């Protein structure tokens, strides 16, 4: 079943690559290149699932996730964290802030597609 997916990442190449792969798989994609813009897009677009980078220039992905989970309208949306900083600490914090899945960069495109489809089921 097609999902509405919000990608929040400050790397435009990653946004572009994920957008193509998700659209080819039949999903609708909305994008944001900062934490603040991502929060605004989530509130406006009410996505089925969010793909969220951790390191961003304005507010980090952990804080974005905390704010999403504090908003009753957005709290149930599954968050898939993606990060090049894949350590035990980063993945643990991702789950502690409310993340549903943690995927390390670089990742296999199928891993993202599987996470989107299972997280938003």
Helices and strands as residue ranges (DSSP letters): E 4-8, H 12-24, E 28-32, H 35-45, E 49-53, H 61-70, E 78-83, H 88-96, E 101-104, H 109-119
